[in-house]
Amino acid sequence: MKDSPEISQLKSLATQYNATRADFIARIQELKEPLSLSIDQQSQVDYGILEPADPALQKNCDFINRDEQAGKLSQRMHSLFLDGSLIIIKKLQELQITFRRHNLQKYIQQPDKYYHEIEMFIQSLYGYRHIYSKRGELYRMSSLRSNLKTYPEILSLVDVWVRELNMFDERFSEDAFSR
């Protein structure tokens, strides 16, 4: 059976994302190598860490965060993730599927502004249940996947996208999923 155009697009974007991610990881390792960091220190020094737990490692974080090549690779992964996620979101809009706490039109109009919301939304469509705290209490959000039981074409898109990106791996417990 031939893939739908959307699934083909998602697979292509995921392939590009994974190749870029591999390049990004290699670049970060290349930058860390001459720093002679202990294993514990390596976990505190990475791209995107603005303030490490150990202030003595600040210059190392700044060095990695200023790297132009790592920045371009990070931005490329960001763009590819949004491109694929927007395919799913636009399909939801086309089918007039709405979600109470998610303004899909805003996600489409300003995806960079809503990157984290889009990421959590896609994960929830897959079945992931996020944990949040409110007034010192921990809560587990419901997954949005159950809302899509009558839309197998959307479930297929979400499943392909999340699996092809390896968004979740064996580090995540099945307890986090509601399916």
Order of alpha helices (4+ residues) and beta strands (2+ residues): alpha-alpha-alpha-alpha-alpha-alpha-beta-beta-alpha
